[in-house]
Amino acid sequence: MKKYDLVVVGGGVLGTFHAYHALQNGLQVALLEKNKMPQGATTQNFGQVVPSGMNTKWQTYGRESLKIYKEIQQQYDITLRENGSVYLASNKEEVQLIEELHQINQNNQYTSELLTKEECITKYPGLRPDYIQAGLFFPEEVTVEAREMIHRLQDFMVKHMSLDYFTNRNVIACEQVNNSVKITSSSGEIFEAEKVIICNGNEFKNLYPELFNSSDLEVTKLQMLQTKSQSNYKLSGNILTGWSIRRYEAFAECPSFFKIKSKEDLDSLQKKWGVHILFKQAPDGSIIIGDSHEYADAKDMENLGCTLNMDIDHFMIEEAQKIMELPTYTIQNRWFGMYSQCKTSDVFQQTIDDTIHIITGIGGKGMTGSAGFAKENITQLFNI
Ligand SMILES: Cc1cc2nc3c(=O)[nH]c(=O)nc-3n(C[C@H](O)[C@H](O)[C@H](O)COP(=O)(O)OP(=O)(O)OC[C@H]3O[C@@H](n4cnc5c(N)ncnc54)[C@H](O)[C@@H]3O)c2cc1C
């Protein structure tokens, strides 16, 4: 039996980038995915790679991720588009916050540009003059197509980095035996490695259920929409709006943030459903619109249900229409995605027997932060 330096369990973005960096360091790596193809949060999301929205720690990982995505894209098409992100402020308070974030980013040497109302209207067609006051643009940021990116990245790693990628391998046990870890799939197949990294996303029933049930992990359900293709209409980059400014961690580092937050109406529908409005044009010309946030403890995640709440859906469309006049708001797709996160820390990390490393709960940061975060983890875990 082949013994690997590393077996990664879970073929989402977090697991795949751990495998990527291990391969970059010359290690022998196998990646095991439960399903025929990954279908977790990694394929359901917006694909906005936006370090600008993150706190200082995660912005560092996100900026490293940008470099990694761009390096890979030069060798292989992983659907990257380099067209920046913008935060659109709708009132004086949000303008104040984007001006403060601009200052913070100048001090961090992260490029951002303040845009006037008129510049925003010119750059983002359909933006309503009665909504927009000013914008903050991040030219280095990128977008990827969530449904495609992970498959292409894995394809690249198999073809050009000698990754051993096994799908339909549902891992049900990991056990330290002498100097190795024995990894068993539900069909009884056994893999052997020096170390295992488990990036199980929000799958908590297969491996170590007691550990997850007693943790502070929670699951978030997000609803998303996609319009029909917009004829003769172009919207460039990641579009984040006023409620994103009031929500994203980066803005919590602005001096005025908490004072501004303290004035918000806690009984609004926006708060009840955790809605902020984001837009992104897909390659087929349609516009993806999101999203909402509903929460349940990991052990009770079924309480989130398996259907879409149409009240949330209608609310998001109504709010989106107040921001952007699109040629059509006819919806062609509606779906929800789920990710896990910790209530009290930024990521869940637990080591068993020195060789089995569980890393999950990256929350809403995964498409942006995983590549940079995994690079640091691999360096530390293998003393590179
Ligand atoms: C609607 C939505 C929008 C989002 N938008 C953004 C965004 O714009 N930007 C951003 O940065 N982030 C975004 N996120 C967050 C991001 O998608 C997640 O942080 C990220 O995808 C989590 O990746 P993961 O690998 O941890 O989990 P997952 O993608 O869930 O992957 C886990 C994988 O592990 C496999 N697995 C689990 N258990 C086993 C087992 N026992 N054996 C084998 N395989 C197993 C699963 O099948 C799955 O494929 C969004 C998320 C959602 C839901």
The ligand as an ORCA input file, in Angstrom:
! r2SCAN-3c Opt
* xyz 0 1
  C     -24.109     31.191     -0.372
  C     -22.683     31.359      0.030
  C     -21.958     32.455     -0.440
  C     -20.621     32.618     -0.079
  N     -19.873     33.599     -0.686
  C     -18.545     33.673     -0.436
  C     -17.742     34.645     -1.112
  O     -18.217     35.359     -1.993
  N     -16.434     34.756     -0.761
  C     -15.873     33.944      0.190
  O     -14.690     34.118      0.498
  N     -16.593     32.965      0.787
  C     -17.901     32.810      0.503
  N     -18.637     31.851      1.112
  C     -17.971     30.958      2.070
  C     -17.244     29.799      1.389
  O     -18.042     29.238      0.382
  C     -16.883     28.751      2.446
  O     -16.105     29.367      3.460
  C     -16.044     27.623      1.865
  O     -16.579     27.114      0.670
  C     -15.891     26.489      2.886
  O     -15.057     25.507      2.298
  P     -14.814     24.119      2.986
  O     -13.841     23.386      2.140
  O     -14.481     24.336      4.435
  O     -16.245     23.393      3.021
  P     -17.093     22.672      1.880
  O     -17.103     23.430      0.624
  O     -18.398     22.328      2.484
  O     -16.276     21.349      1.586
  C     -16.206     20.256      2.487
  C     -16.025     18.999      1.638
  O     -15.686     17.906      2.472
  C     -16.352     16.762      2.016
  N     -16.436     15.844      3.163
  C     -17.000     16.104      4.372
  N     -16.858     15.033      5.181
  C     -16.191     14.098      4.471
  C     -15.747     12.771      4.761
  N     -15.973     12.206      5.950
  N     -15.083     12.088      3.813
  C     -14.817     12.651      2.612
  N     -15.218     13.903      2.284
  C     -15.887     14.605      3.202
  C     -17.715     17.302      1.561
  O     -18.355     16.410      0.683
  C     -17.316     18.619      0.918
  O     -17.039     18.468     -0.467
  C     -19.992     31.675      0.796
  C     -20.721     30.589      1.266
  C     -22.050     30.419      0.892
  C     -22.791     29.208      1.392
*
